[in-house]
Amino acid sequence: MRDKDYKEMVNAVVELSKPVHQSVLSDEAVGFLVTRPEGVYVDATLGMGGHTKSILDYTHSRCLVVGLDVDEEAISFSRERLSAYNGHVIYRNSNFSDIDKVLDSLDIREVDGIIADLGMSSFQIESSERGFSFMREEPLDMRMDPRLRFTAYDLINEMTMDEISRVLKMYGEEKWSRRIAKRIVEARDESPIKTSAELARVVSLAIPRKFHPAKIHPATKTFQALRIAVNNELENINEFIGKAVSRLRAGGRLVIISFHSLEDRLVKTSFLRMASPCVCPPGMPECGCGKKSILKIITRTPVIPGDEEILNNPRARSAKMRVGERV
Ligand SMILES: C[S@@+](CC[C@H](N)C(=O)[O-])C[C@H]1O[C@@H](n2cnc3c(N)ncnc32)[C@H](O)[C@@H]1O
């Protein structure tokens, strides 16, 4: 075999063996986001660089994208994947709740659009070996940002039964939270729960078999809850939305894709709050609160993926995208 053919074959195999993260609602998101091809955009969840790549291609690389991710592995991966767009992407290993600090450090006051595609990438679930998947025997870590202090192992093995139950109920909307918490405490009394697969087994045993959900693994909600707690996800999203809207130029857009009801509810209520003008009680002769609407809601109902996208990318099935425009 010629050297060139061999290299091409190796490249093709490497490409195939990479855990490809298919960006969700990519065309729709970029269509809403880009209002000025030569603008400045923030991809607040760079991940494997899919949405950033779509923004750059859509604008024929006329724009600048500031890409943030808490996971340094995501930054390295995207830096390599997007190397052809040199000079058009600025990478920052930062939390999106610090978007104001990142933009200040770059001397950027306002941007034309900000996108956040919440949750985890396929890379994190399948290859990060941090215990995000209940299908794998991996250390119970679940930190997207390895700089965080507490892991899922710490929470599971150190929280009281009541605390575990509360976390599962609040962040997983898990109706079996008490039974699961009790089982976890019993199991860890024998020996600490060290891996994702061990935890998944304990949770499966806690829920009576006839009540196991038909379409998802019985530990899905527990894993979601722990991940949210470990990564402080809802607080970060809340902080991010307020700061993001304040850094958009008038007419600039905020696009957020969420993957479960807690995230979507938070996005929806934050958008509504910022879109509503006066909050004075009805019947007041004149406005005393002085509140003004700063966001126009572009998507009255969330945009969801079509059947074809879901067929090609089952991860997309729970996605909901909401878009707001700075007034
Ligand atoms: C669903 S993936 C994004 C995929 C990306 N849009 C793409 O098309 O390749 C979500 C990414 O957001 C990152 N992330 C989650 N929470 C974050 C936060 N608070 N700040 C910054 N990045 C965060 C995760 O580490 C992950 O890489």
PDBQT file of the ligand as one rigid body, heavy atoms in Angstrom, charges set to zero:
ROOT
HETATM    1  C1  LIG A 401     -23.775  19.624  25.038  1.00  0.00    +0.000 C 
HETATM    2  S1  LIG A 401     -22.102  20.044  25.167  1.00  0.00    +0.000 S 
HETATM    3  C2  LIG A 401     -21.895  21.280  23.949  1.00  0.00    +0.000 C 
HETATM    4  C3  LIG A 401     -21.686  20.712  22.583  1.00  0.00    +0.000 C 
HETATM    5  C4  LIG A 401     -21.354  21.757  21.535  1.00  0.00    +0.000 C 
HETATM    6  N1  LIG A 401     -22.424  22.703  21.361  1.00  0.00    +0.000 N 
HETATM    7  C5  LIG A 401     -21.044  21.080  20.216  1.00  0.00    +0.000 C 
HETATM    8  O1  LIG A 401     -21.825  21.245  19.276  1.00  0.00    +0.000 OA
HETATM    9  O2  LIG A 401     -20.019  20.376  20.118  1.00  0.00    +0.000 OA
HETATM   10  C6  LIG A 401     -22.051  20.999  26.622  1.00  0.00    +0.000 C 
HETATM   11  C7  LIG A 401     -20.665  21.500  27.006  1.00  0.00    +0.000 C 
HETATM   12  O3  LIG A 401     -20.871  22.543  27.944  1.00  0.00    +0.000 OA
HETATM   13  C8  LIG A 401     -19.887  22.484  28.925  1.00  0.00    +0.000 C 
HETATM   14  N2  LIG A 401     -20.446  23.142  30.114  1.00  0.00    +0.000 N 
HETATM   15  C9  LIG A 401     -21.408  22.690  30.948  1.00  0.00    +0.000 A 
HETATM   16  N3  LIG A 401     -21.653  23.589  31.915  1.00  0.00    +0.000 NA
HETATM   17  C10 LIG A 401     -20.840  24.653  31.671  1.00  0.00    +0.000 A 
HETATM   18  C11 LIG A 401     -20.638  25.897  32.309  1.00  0.00    +0.000 A 
HETATM   19  N4  LIG A 401     -21.311  26.231  33.426  1.00  0.00    +0.000 N 
HETATM   20  N5  LIG A 401     -19.752  26.765  31.769  1.00  0.00    +0.000 NA
HETATM   21  C12 LIG A 401     -19.055  26.425  30.646  1.00  0.00    +0.000 A 
HETATM   22  N6  LIG A 401     -19.177  25.235  30.020  1.00  0.00    +0.000 NA
HETATM   23  C13 LIG A 401     -20.069  24.365  30.513  1.00  0.00    +0.000 A 
HETATM   24  C14 LIG A 401     -19.627  20.998  29.114  1.00  0.00    +0.000 C 
HETATM   25  O4  LIG A 401     -18.355  20.811  29.665  1.00  0.00    +0.000 OA
HETATM   26  C15 LIG A 401     -19.781  20.485  27.681  1.00  0.00    +0.000 C 
HETATM   27  O5  LIG A 401     -18.532  20.416  27.044  1.00  0.00    +0.000 OA
ENDROOT
TORSDOF 0
